[in-house]
Amino acid sequence: MGLTHDGKSPILMENNMNIDKIKTFADGCYSEIKLVSEYMKQRIPLIDGVIKNPSTPYRDDCLKVLFLRANVWIQTLVKLNQPNDFQAICAANRALLEITVDIYLLHHDKTDNSGQMMYWWMQSAKIKSAQTILEYYNKMKISLPKEHQIIQEFYEHNKTDVEKKRIEFWSSKKNPNNPRHPERWTGKSSLIGDVKIVDQYYGSDIKNDLGRSLEEFYSIEYQKLNWYIHSGITGSWGMTSEGFHIICGSAYTYCADFGMLCTKVLLSDFGFIDILDGLRREWDQIKNNRKLAFLKKNPFLVENIRKQMQTIIEE
């Protein structure tokens, strides 16, 4: 749901919603998070119990870890039910978008190549961090503290292998022997490049659940999420009380959407959709239950819809 610069939602304001109704709007969205959190918890044993495919061990491990991270974010959101939690709620929303993109990319590549790229990017990021720490102590002419000896050991033990993998996965045509560490494990310089790829392959399914493409979400909502997360005044200057509730409510709904997308992709990828009867019906039921939970908290919206439909009939 798009917001204006002061945190107001044109849709909600058109319905003349006062602060009490806006609070119930946020409560309704929070009810969706609770439903999705319960479903994801129920599905953890299934996903956690999947035996790695010998031909795609990196891929399978990465998918599992990403799902667990998505699940933990959703469980965390259940604890964040106050408007002054808006920064943490927005951080969860941004993280869940990024996790969703990564899960779809791994899901699309049935080989172990993407899984290996994600794993070695992790190792490469650690090497980059270790190098920064070691260079700092060297520049300051300070002896490496005992608690950081393990960092030096990791650096010395893994640097050569990581540089080989950097060249293998992310070297450029202009400089093929440069062991660079890219911004993203895919080699892209930013998330939007990968967002567009996911939309290209799965755009219709995503739009069916999210109500928009990932690129649209990124272009319209992702940038504002950064305002609420990073230092500065952009995300809070002139913000109204209503605005904070709307931000939280909108983020709850998107987080629930991303949580369900992650779960559906994992269950499909690991083959459960072929062996569990009614899994698609189960997802449809959760979608309907989310709508009902929201409307139960916001009965006035049901009345507004009824009036609009009556007007259409009479015309």
Secondary structure, DSSP 8 states (H G I E B T S, - for coil): ----TTS--HHHHHTT--HHHHHHHHHHHHHHHHHHHHHHHHHHHHHHT----TT-HHHHHHHHHHHHHHHHHHHHHHT--SGGGHHHHHHHHHHHHHHHHHHHHHHH--SSHHHHHHHHHHHHHHHHHHHHHHHHHHHTT----GGGHHHHHHHHHHHHHHHHHHHHHH--SS-TT-----SSTTS-SSHHHHHHHHHHHHHHHHHHHHSS-HHHHIIIIIHHHHHHHSSSSTTTTT--HHHHHHHHHHHHHHHHHHHHHHHHHHHHHTTHHHHSTTHHHHHHHHHHHHHHHHHHH-HHHHHHHHHHHHHHHH-
